[in-house]
Amino acid sequence: MKRIILPVMILIASLGLKGQITLEQSYAVSGTLTQLENDGYKYFFMDVVNSQCRLYNLDHSLWKTIDLSVPEGYWLYEIAYVSQKLFDTDDLIELSYICYYYNETVQYYTY
C-alpha cells in the first residue's frame, strides 16, 4: 500500500507545482554581477566597441557609464575588480581593465 500512496502523492504534488523561467533582460555585451561596498549589487557590462564599462541596477536601469581610455589600435579584453574601496578609501567606482593589440605580421598578441 505504501508503494502506491507515495507515487500518487508525488504525482499530485507535481501537478500543482508549475514553474517556468522567464527572461528579464538580454544584453548584447558581456557582463557579470558585483557587490559594491556602499551601493549594493550592480550588474557591470563591458562594451568593447565603445570602450565603456556600464553599471546597471538590479532592475536593469542604467546607473553609471565609465568611459575607458583604450590606446589606439588596442581592444578592450577584460574588466575585473569593480568596487568602491578595493584600491583606495574614497567612494568612487574603481576597476581594473586589460587591453590587447594583435600584430598581424607576426601573429602575436600584446596585452
N, CA, C and O atoms as CSV, one atom per row, in Angstrom:
chain,resi,resn,atom,element,x,y,z
A,1,MET,N,N,0.819,-1.187,0.000
A,1,MET,CA,C,0.000,0.000,0.000
A,1,MET,C,C,0.869,1.260,0.000
A,1,MET,O,O,0.552,2.246,-0.664
A,2,LYS,N,N,1.966,1.209,0.754
A,2,LYS,CA,C,2.861,2.350,0.798
A,2,LYS,C,C,3.492,2.609,-0.563
A,2,LYS,O,O,3.785,3.754,-0.907
A,3,ARG,N,N,3.698,1.558,-1.330
A,3,ARG,CA,C,4.297,1.704,-2.652
A,3,ARG,C,C,3.364,2.437,-3.605
A,3,ARG,O,O,3.833,3.055,-4.560
A,4,ILE,N,N,2.095,2.386,-3.377
A,4,ILE,CA,C,1.119,3.053,-4.245
A,4,ILE,C,C,0.872,4.485,-3.760
A,4,ILE,O,O,0.755,5.393,-4.583
A,5,ILE,N,N,0.793,4.700,-2.477
A,5,ILE,CA,C,0.446,6.012,-1.928
A,5,ILE,C,C,1.545,7.044,-2.208
A,5,ILE,O,O,1.234,8.170,-2.596
A,6,LEU,N,N,2.791,6.695,-2.024
A,6,LEU,CA,C,3.888,7.648,-2.219
A,6,LEU,C,C,3.970,8.157,-3.659
A,6,LEU,O,O,4.049,9.370,-3.849
A,7,PRO,N,N,3.955,7.309,-4.673
A,7,PRO,CA,C,3.988,7.831,-6.048
A,7,PRO,C,C,2.760,8.676,-6.393
A,7,PRO,O,O,2.872,9.657,-7.128
A,8,VAL,N,N,1.591,8.303,-5.868
A,8,VAL,CA,C,0.379,9.083,-6.137
A,8,VAL,C,C,0.493,10.457,-5.486
A,8,VAL,O,O,0.087,11.451,-6.089
A,9,MET,N,N,1.028,10.539,-4.284
A,9,MET,CA,C,1.196,11.830,-3.617
A,9,MET,C,C,2.210,12.703,-4.357
A,9,MET,O,O,2.005,13.909,-4.491
A,10,ILE,N,N,3.278,12.114,-4.828
A,10,ILE,CA,C,4.283,12.872,-5.601
A,10,ILE,C,C,3.676,13.374,-6.901
A,10,ILE,O,O,3.935,14.508,-7.306
A,11,LEU,N,N,2.878,12.554,-7.557
A,11,LEU,CA,C,2.221,12.960,-8.803
A,11,LEU,C,C,1.251,14.108,-8.571
A,11,LEU,O,O,1.224,15.057,-9.355
A,12,ILE,N,N,0.464,14.039,-7.522
A,12,ILE,CA,C,-0.498,15.100,-7.211
A,12,ILE,C,C,0.233,16.396,-6.865
A,12,ILE,O,O,-0.173,17.473,-7.303
A,13,ALA,N,N,1.316,16.298,-6.077
A,13,ALA,CA,C,2.083,17.494,-5.712
A,13,ALA,C,C,2.745,18.119,-6.930
A,13,ALA,O,O,2.811,19.344,-7.034
A,14,SER,N,N,3.234,17.301,-7.852
A,14,SER,CA,C,3.910,17.856,-9.027
A,14,SER,C,C,2.927,18.508,-9.996
A,14,SER,O,O,3.308,19.428,-10.720
A,15,LEU,N,N,1.679,18.059,-10.028
A,15,LEU,CA,C,0.684,18.693,-10.892
A,15,LEU,C,C,0.319,20.085,-10.392
A,15,LEU,O,O,-0.004,20.968,-11.187
A,16,GLY,N,N,0.369,20.278,-9.109
A,16,GLY,CA,C,0.030,21.581,-8.535
A,16,GLY,C,C,1.178,22.573,-8.607
A,16,GLY,O,O,0.948,23.779,-8.523
A,17,LEU,N,N,2.394,22.104,-8.759
A,17,LEU,CA,C,3.556,22.981,-8.810
A,17,LEU,C,C,3.958,23.200,-10.266
A,17,LEU,O,O,4.396,22.276,-10.951
A,18,LYS,N,N,3.804,24.413,-10.712
A,18,LYS,CA,C,4.211,24.744,-12.073
A,18,LYS,C,C,5.171,25.915,-12.006
A,18,LYS,O,O,4.924,26.883,-11.287
A,19,GLY,N,N,6.252,25.836,-12.741
A,19,GLY,CA,C,7.228,26.914,-12.751
A,19,GLY,C,C,7.854,27.032,-14.118
A,19,GLY,O,O,8.069,26.042,-14.817
A,20,GLN,N,N,8.139,28.248,-14.478
A,20,GLN,CA,C,8.781,28.500,-15.756
A,20,GLN,C,C,9.762,29.648,-15.578
A,20,GLN,O,O,9.428,30.661,-14.963
A,21,ILE,N,N,10.947,29.501,-16.101
A,21,ILE,CA,C,11.931,30.574,-16.053
A,21,ILE,C,C,11.552,31.603,-17.103
A,21,ILE,O,O,11.281,31.262,-18.254
A,22,THR,N,N,11.535,32.868,-16.696
A,22,THR,CA,C,11.222,33.941,-17.638
A,22,THR,C,C,12.443,34.845,-17.784
A,22,THR,O,O,13.116,35.159,-16.802
A,23,LEU,N,N,12.719,35.252,-19.007
A,23,LEU,CA,C,13.844,36.121,-19.306
A,23,LEU,C,C,13.501,37.547,-18.909
A,23,LEU,O,O,12.521,38.108,-19.401
A,24,GLU,N,N,14.291,38.136,-18.032
A,24,GLU,CA,C,14.049,39.512,-17.590
A,24,GLU,C,C,14.599,40.512,-18.594
A,24,GLU,O,O,13.909,41.458,-18.975
A,25,GLN,N,N,15.838,40.306,-19.023
A,25,GLN,CA,C,16.524,41.276,-19.865
A,25,GLN,C,C,17.638,40.561,-20.608
A,25,GLN,O,O,18.216,39.607,-20.087
A,26,SER,N,N,17.943,41.004,-21.807
A,26,SER,CA,C,19.094,40.477,-22.525
A,26,SER,C,C,19.968,41.634,-22.967
A,26,SER,O,O,19.485,42.738,-23.219
A,27,TYR,N,N,21.264,41.364,-23.057
A,27,TYR,CA,C,22.244,42.380,-23.422
A,27,TYR,C,C,23.111,41.841,-24.549
A,27,TYR,O,O,23.305,40.631,-24.669
A,28,ALA,N,N,23.629,42.742,-25.372
A,28,ALA,CA,C,24.477,42.350,-26.495
A,28,ALA,C,C,25.952,42.346,-26.118
A,28,ALA,O,O,26.801,42.059,-26.962
A,29,VAL,N,N,26.269,42.658,-24.877
A,29,VAL,CA,C,27.649,42.701,-24.410
A,29,VAL,C,C,27.799,41.787,-23.203
A,29,VAL,O,O,26.808,41.405,-22.580
A,30,SER,N,N,29.050,41.435,-22.872
A,30,SER,CA,C,29.270,40.515,-21.763
A,30,SER,C,C,29.224,41.251,-20.434
A,30,SER,O,O,29.637,42.407,-20.338
A,31,GLY,N,N,28.720,40.577,-19.414
A,31,GLY,CA,C,28.601,41.223,-18.111
A,31,GLY,C,C,28.564,40.232,-16.975
A,31,GLY,O,O,28.519,39.018,-17.178
A,32,THR,N,N,28.584,40.780,-15.770
A,32,THR,CA,C,28.528,39.959,-14.568
A,32,THR,C,C,27.982,40.796,-13.406
A,32,THR,O,O,27.711,41.987,-13.559
A,33,LEU,N,N,27.829,40.170,-12.275
A,33,LEU,CA,C,27.273,40.809,-11.084
A,33,LEU,C,C,28.399,41.116,-10.100
A,33,LEU,O,O,29.322,40.319,-9.933
A,34,THR,N,N,28.314,42.270,-9.456
A,34,THR,CA,C,29.284,42.629,-8.420
A,34,THR,C,C,28.556,43.259,-7.245
A,34,THR,O,O,27.449,43.779,-7.390
A,35,GLN,N,N,29.183,43.207,-6.091
A,35,GLN,CA,C,28.626,43.861,-4.906
A,35,GLN,C,C,29.538,45.019,-4.533
A,35,GLN,O,O,30.689,44.818,-4.146
A,36,LEU,N,N,29.008,46.239,-4.653
A,36,LEU,CA,C,29.751,47.429,-4.272
A,36,LEU,C,C,29.599,47.650,-2.766
A,36,LEU,O,O,28.559,47.335,-2.188
A,37,GLU,N,N,30.621,48.181,-2.151
A,37,GLU,CA,C,30.648,48.317,-0.703
A,37,GLU,C,C,29.545,49.236,-0.180
A,37,GLU,O,O,28.955,48.954,0.863
A,38,ASN,N,N,29.256,50.339,-0.891
A,38,ASN,CA,C,28.267,51.312,-0.418
A,38,ASN,C,C,26.946,51.258,-1.186
A,38,ASN,O,O,25.909,51.632,-0.637
A,39,ASP,N,N,26.956,50.816,-2.406
A,39,ASP,CA,C,25.770,50.901,-3.259
A,39,ASP,C,C,25.128,49.554,-3.576
A,39,ASP,O,O,24.212,49.499,-4.396
A,40,GLY,N,N,25.567,48.495,-2.967
A,40,GLY,CA,C,24.923,47.192,-3.128
A,40,GLY,C,C,25.274,46.497,-4.424
A,40,GLY,O,O,26.303,46.779,-5.038
A,41,TYR,N,N,24.405,45.581,-4.834
A,41,TYR,CA,C,24.651,44.767,-6.015
A,41,TYR,C,C,24.370,45.559,-7.284
A,41,TYR,O,O,23.387,46.295,-7.373
A,42,LYS,N,N,25.261,45.389,-8.272
A,42,LYS,CA,C,25.120,46.020,-9.584
A,42,LYS,C,C,25.590,45.025,-10.645
A,42,LYS,O,O,26.476,44.206,-10.399
A,43,TYR,N,N,24.984,45.113,-11.820
A,43,TYR,CA,C,25.496,44.402,-12.986
A,43,TYR,C,C,26.507,45.315,-13.664
A,43,TYR,O,O,26.261,46.514,-13.791
A,44,PHE,N,N,27.640,44.772,-14.103
A,44,PHE,CA,C,28.541,45.583,-14.914
A,44,PHE,C,C,28.801,44.875,-16.236
A,44,PHE,O,O,28.963,43.656,-16.298
A,45,PHE,N,N,28.833,45.683,-17.288
A,45,PHE,CA,C,28.963,45.166,-18.643
A,45,PHE,C,C,30.130,45.817,-19.352
A,45,PHE,O,O,30.387,47.008,-19.177
A,46,MET,N,N,30.834,45.037,-20.149
A,46,MET,CA,C,31.983,45.505,-20.920
A,46,MET,C,C,31.542,45.719,-22.359
A,46,MET,O,O,31.173,44.773,-23.054
A,47,ASP,N,N,31.584,46.973,-22.798
A,47,ASP,CA,C,31.256,47.317,-24.177
A,47,ASP,C,C,32.567,47.534,-24.918
A,47,ASP,O,O,33.189,48.588,-24.790
A,48,VAL,N,N,32.986,46.540,-25.692
A,48,VAL,CA,C,34.279,46.571,-26.373
A,48,VAL,C,C,34.304,47.654,-27.444
A,48,VAL,O,O,35.291,48.381,-27.559
A,49,VAL,N,N,33.248,47.773,-28.221
A,49,VAL,CA,C,33.206,48.709,-29.349
A,49,VAL,C,C,33.321,50.158,-28.870
A,49,VAL,O,O,34.054,50.946,-29.467
A,50,ASN,N,N,32.612,50.513,-27.810
A,50,ASN,CA,C,32.614,51.887,-27.300
A,50,ASN,C,C,33.628,52.123,-26.187
A,50,ASN,O,O,33.709,53.233,-25.661
A,51,SER,N,N,34.403,51.104,-25.816
A,51,SER,CA,C,35.389,51.182,-24.725
A,51,SER,C,C,34.763,51.740,-23.455
A,51,SER,O,O,35.217,52.746,-22.909
A,52,GLN,N,N,33.716,51.073,-22.997
A,52,GLN,CA,C,32.983,51.523,-21.818
A,52,GLN,C,C,32.722,50.370,-20.859
A,52,GLN,O,O,32.692,49.199,-21.237
A,53,CYS,N,N,32.536,50.753,-19.602
A,53,CYS,CA,C,32.003,49.854,-18.592
A,53,CYS,C,C,30.690,50.477,-18.136
A,53,CYS,O,O,30.671,51.605,-17.644
A,54,ARG,N,N,29.593,49.740,-18.300
A,54,ARG,CA,C,28.289,50.261,-17.893
A,54,ARG,C,C,27.796,49.468,-16.696
A,54,ARG,O,O,27.839,48.237,-16.684
A,55,LEU,N,N,27.325,50.197,-15.686
A,55,LEU,CA,C,26.797,49.579,-14.479
A,55,LEU,C,C,25.295,49.784,-14.433
A,55,LEU,O,O,24.799,50.884,-14.674
A,56,TYR,N,N,24.568,48.706,-14.120
A,56,TYR,CA,C,23.112,48.723,-14.064
A,56,TYR,C,C,22.652,48.303,-12.681
A,56,TYR,O,O,23.302,47.495,-12.018
A,57,ASN,N,N,21.513,48.862,-12.245
A,57,ASN,CA,C,20.867,48.417,-11.019
A,57,ASN,C,C,20.268,47.035,-11.240
A,57,ASN,O,O,20.231,46.546,-12.369
A,58,LEU,N,N,19.802,46.411,-10.178
A,58,LEU,CA,C,19.211,45.082,-10.302
A,58,LEU,C,C,17.905,45.090,-11.091
A,58,LEU,O,O,17.477,44.045,-11.583
A,59,ASP,N,N,17.266,46.255,-11.220
A,59,ASP,CA,C,16.056,46.343,-12.039
A,59,ASP,C,C,16.396,46.668,-13.496
A,59,ASP,O,O,15.500,46.979,-14.281
A,60,HIS,N,N,17.678,46.599,-13.865
A,60,HIS,CA,C,18.209,46.783,-15.219
A,60,HIS,C,C,18.153,48.234,-15.688
A,60,HIS,O,O,18.211,48.482,-16.892
A,61,SER,N,N,18.044,49.188,-14.788
A,61,SER,CA,C,18.131,50.597,-15.165
A,61,SER,C,C,19.597,51.024,-15.102
A,61,SER,O,O,20.331,50.617,-14.202
A,62,LEU,N,N,20.017,51.849,-16.066
A,62,LEU,CA,C,21.406,52.288,-16.133
A,62,LEU,C,C,21.746,53.132,-14.916
A,62,LEU,O,O,21.039,54.090,-14.603
A,63,TRP,N,N,22.828,52.780,-14.228
A,63,TRP,CA,C,23.253,53.507,-13.044
A,63,TRP,C,C,24.425,54.429,-13.361
A,63,TRP,O,O,24.373,55.615,-13.038
A,64,LYS,N,N,25.486,53.908,-13.990
A,64,LYS,CA,C,26.655,54.711,-14.361
A,64,LYS,C,C,27.277,54.164,-15.630
A,64,LYS,O,O,27.172,52.975,-15.929
A,65,THR,N,N,27.929,55.051,-16.376
A,65,THR,CA,C,28.721,54.674,-17.534
A,65,THR,C,C,30.133,55.202,-17.325
A,65,THR,O,O,30.321,56.385,-17.041
A,66,ILE,N,N,31.120,54.334,-17.464
A,66,ILE,CA,C,32.514,54.721,-17.290
A,66,ILE,C,C,33.216,54.570,-18.635
A,66,ILE,O,O,33.302,53.466,-19.173
A,67,ASP,N,N,33.718,55.678,-19.178
A,67,ASP,CA,C,34.497,55.636,-20.411
A,67,ASP,C,C,35.927,55.228,-20.071
A,67,ASP,O,O,36.545,55.801,-19.173
A,68,LEU,N,N,36.445,54.245,-20.782
A,68,LEU,CA,C,37.785,53.728,-20.520
A,68,LEU,C,C,38.744,54.220,-21.596
A,68,LEU,O,O,38.392,54.267,-22.775
A,69,SER,N,N,39.943,54.582,-21.194
A,69,SER,CA,C,40.932,55.055,-22.166
A,69,SER,C,C,41.711,53.856,-22.710
A,69,SER,O,O,42.631,53.344,-22.072
A,70,VAL,N,N,41.316,53.434,-23.890
A,70,VAL,CA,C,41.959,52.319,-24.574
A,70,VAL,C,C,42.869,52.911,-25.652
A,70,VAL,O,O,42.403,53.700,-26.474
A,71,PRO,N,N,44.168,52.547,-25.668
A,71,PRO,CA,C,45.084,53.103,-26.666
A,71,PRO,C,C,44.633,52.792,-28.100
A,71,PRO,O,O,43.955,51.796,-28.352
A,72,GLU,N,N,45.018,53.653,-29.013
A,72,GLU,CA,C,44.673,53.481,-30.431
A,72,GLU,C,C,45.212,52.149,-30.951
A,72,GLU,O,O,46.378,51.816,-30.740
A,73,GLY,N,N,44.364,51.406,-31.620
A,73,GLY,CA,C,44.758,50.115,-32.174
A,73,GLY,C,C,44.578,48.943,-31.220
A,73,GLY,O,O,44.726,47.790,-31.624
A,74,TYR,N,N,44.264,49.220,-29.972
A,74,TYR,CA,C,44.054,48.177,-28.970
A,74,TYR,C,C,42.558,47.912,-28.806
A,74,TYR,O,O,41.721,48.732,-29.183
A,75,TRP,N,N,42.245,46.756,-28.239
A,75,TRP,CA,C,40.854,46.373,-27.968
A,75,TRP,C,C,40.706,46.038,-26.493
A,75,TRP,O,O,41.627,45.525,-25.857
A,76,LEU,N,N,39.539,46.336,-25.970
A,76,LEU,CA,C,39.229,46.001,-24.583
A,76,LEU,C,C,39.083,44.491,-24.464
A,76,LEU,O,O,38.368,43.868,-25.250
A,77,TYR,N,N,39.758,43.904,-23.484
A,77,TYR,CA,C,39.772,42.450,-23.337
A,77,TYR,C,C,38.997,41.981,-22.110
A,77,TYR,O,O,38.236,41.016,-22.189
A,78,GLU,N,N,39.187,42.657,-20.976
A,78,GLU,CA,C,38.545,42.193,-19.743
A,78,GLU,C,C,38.394,43.351,-18.754
A,78,GLU,O,O,39.238,44.244,-18.688
A,79,ILE,N,N,37.310,43.316,-17.994
A,79,ILE,CA,C,37.100,44.225,-16.874
A,79,ILE,C,C,36.935,43.362,-15.625
A,79,ILE,O,O,36.200,42.375,-15.637
A,80,ALA,N,N,37.617,43.737,-14.560
A,80,ALA,CA,C,37.559,42.956,-13.318
A,80,ALA,C,C,37.658,43.881,-12.111
A,80,ALA,O,O,38.010,45.053,-12.243
A,81,TYR,N,N,37.351,43.354,-10.956
A,81,TYR,CA,C,37.505,44.037,-9.672
A,81,TYR,C,C,36.749,45.371,-9.615
A,81,TYR,O,O,37.307,46.378,-9.178
A,82,VAL,N,N,35.507,45.382,-10.045
A,82,VAL,CA,C,34.684,46.589,-9.936
A,82,VAL,C,C,34.291,46.729,-8.470
A,82,VAL,O,O,33.625,45.855,-7.913
A,83,SER,N,N,34.702,47.823,-7.852
A,83,SER,CA,C,34.449,48.011,-6.422
A,83,SER,C,C,34.468,49.494,-6.081
A,83,SER,O,O,34.584,50.343,-6.965
A,84,GLN,N,N,34.353,49.794,-4.807
A,84,GLN,CA,C,34.441,51.166,-4.332
A,84,GLN,C,C,35.594,51.383,-3.364
A,84,GLN,O,O,36.049,52.517,-3.211
A,85,LYS,N,N,36.072,50.362,-2.722
A,85,LYS,CA,C,37.113,50.552,-1.720
A,85,LYS,C,C,38.261,49.550,-1.834
A,85,LYS,O,O,39.038,49.396,-0.891
A,86,LEU,N,N,38.377,48.876,-2.958
A,86,LEU,CA,C,39.438,47.879,-3.106
A,86,LEU,C,C,40.811,48.529,-3.299
A,86,LEU,O,O,41.796,48.080,-2.713
A,87,PHE,N,N,40.879,49.585,-4.117
A,87,PHE,CA,C,42.162,50.206,-4.442
A,87,PHE,C,C,42.460,51.455,-3.618
A,87,PHE,O,O,43.624,51.832,-3.484
A,88,ASP,N,N,41.441,52.106,-3.064
A,88,ASP,CA,C,41.629,53.284,-2.217
A,88,ASP,C,C,40.438,53.421,-1.275
A,88,ASP,O,O,39.589,52.531,-1.231
A,89,THR,N,N,40.359,54.523,-0.518
A,89,THR,CA,C,39.327,54.641,0.512
A,89,THR,C,C,38.186,55.587,0.158
A,89,THR,O,O,37.294,55.788,0.982
A,90,ASP,N,N,38.181,56.179,-1.045
A,90,ASP,CA,C,37.061,57.059,-1.397
A,90,ASP,C,C,35.870,56.230,-1.892
A,90,ASP,O,O,35.981,55.012,-2.039
A,91,ASP,N,N,34.751,56.875,-2.145
A,91,ASP,CA,C,33.531,56.180,-2.554
A,91,ASP,C,C,33.345,56.103,-4.060
A,91,ASP,O,O,32.279,55.697,-4.524
A,92,LEU,N,N,34.360,56.485,-4.842
A,92,LEU,CA,C,34.249,56.429,-6.298
A,92,LEU,C,C,34.350,54.992,-6.795
A,92,LEU,O,O,34.918,54.132,-6.123
A,93,ILE,N,N,33.797,54.742,-7.970
A,93,ILE,CA,C,33.874,53.407,-8.577
A,93,ILE,C,C,35.271,53.225,-9.149
A,93,ILE,O,O,35.796,54.112,-9.823
A,94,GLU,N,N,35.859,52.085,-8.881
A,94,GLU,CA,C,37.187,51.763,-9.395
A,94,GLU,C,C,37.162,50.360,-9.976
A,94,GLU,O,O,36.377,49.512,-9.552
A,95,LEU,N,N,38.030,50.128,-10.951
A,95,LEU,CA,C,38.070,48.825,-11.609
A,95,LEU,C,C,39.425,48.617,-12.259
A,95,LEU,O,O,40.232,49.540,-12.366
A,96,SER,N,N,39.653,47.412,-12.682
A,96,SER,CA,C,40.849,47.060,-13.429
A,96,SER,C,C,40.401,46.568,-14.793
A,96,SER,O,O,39.439,45.807,-14.899
A,97,TYR,N,N,41.103,47.006,-15.847
A,97,TYR,CA,C,40.759,46.511,-17.176
A,97,TYR,C,C,42.025,46.219,-17.974
A,97,TYR,O,O,43.080,46.811,-17.746
A,98,ILE,N,N,41.887,45.292,-18.911
A,98,ILE,CA,C,43.007,44.832,-19.726
A,98,ILE,C,C,42.664,45.077,-21.193
A,98,ILE,O,O,41.543,44.829,-21.637
A,99,CYS,N,N,43.661,45.570,-21.937
A,99,CYS,CA,C,43.503,45.798,-23.377
A,99,CYS,C,C,44.535,44.942,-24.112
A,99,CYS,O,O,45.550,44.549,-23.537
A,100,TYR,N,N,44.269,44.663,-25.377
A,100,TYR,CA,C,45.233,43.893,-26.163
A,100,TYR,C,C,45.375,44.479,-27.556
A,100,TYR,O,O,44.490,45.166,-28.066
A,101,TYR,N,N,46.525,44.181,-28.155
A,101,TYR,CA,C,46.819,44.571,-29.527
A,101,TYR,C,C,47.247,43.308,-30.263
A,101,TYR,O,O,48.041,42.521,-29.746
A,102,TYR,N,N,46.723,43.115,-31.467
A,102,TYR,CA,C,47.106,41.946,-32.263
A,102,TYR,C,C,47.991,42.389,-33.408
A,102,TYR,O,O,47.559,43.159,-34.266
A,103,ASN,N,N,49.216,41.913,-33.431
A,103,ASN,CA,C,50.160,42.206,-34.500
A,103,ASN,C,C,49.987,41.136,-35.574
A,103,ASN,O,O,50.354,39.979,-35.371
A,104,GLU,N,N,49.431,41.524,-36.706
A,104,GLU,CA,C,49.114,40.557,-37.762
A,104,GLU,C,C,50.345,40.010,-38.468
A,104,GLU,O,O,50.318,38.879,-38.954
A,105,THR,N,N,51.425,40.783,-38.538
A,105,THR,CA,C,52.600,40.307,-39.275
A,105,THR,C,C,53.284,39.141,-38.572
A,105,THR,O,O,53.725,38.197,-39.227
A,106,VAL,N,N,53.376,39.197,-37.259
A,106,VAL,CA,C,54.000,38.090,-36.510
A,106,VAL,C,C,52.973,37.230,-35.792
A,106,VAL,O,O,53.331,36.271,-35.110
A,107,GLN,N,N,51.711,37.566,-35.942
A,107,GLN,CA,C,50.593,36.859,-35.304
A,107,GLN,C,C,50.831,36.694,-33.813
A,107,GLN,O,O,50.960,35.587,-33.289
A,108,TYR,N,N,50.884,37.859,-33.143
A,108,TYR,CA,C,51.231,37.890,-31.736
A,108,TYR,C,C,50.336,38.891,-31.019
A,108,TYR,O,O,50.096,39.986,-31.527
A,109,TYR,N,N,49.838,38.517,-29.831
A,109,TYR,CA,C,49.000,39.406,-29.012
A,109,TYR,C,C,49.883,40.118,-27.984
A,109,TYR,O,O,50.769,39.514,-27.379
A,110,THR,N,N,49.617,41.423,-27.800
A,110,THR,CA,C,50.279,42.209,-26.771
A,110,THR,C,C,49.200,42.735,-25.839
A,110,THR,O,O,48.234,43.349,-26.291
A,111,TYR,N,N,49.359,42.499,-24.535
A,111,TYR,CA,C,48.377,42.935,-23.548
A,111,TYR,C,C,48.916,44.080,-22.747
A,111,TYR,O,O,48.230,44.589,-21.860
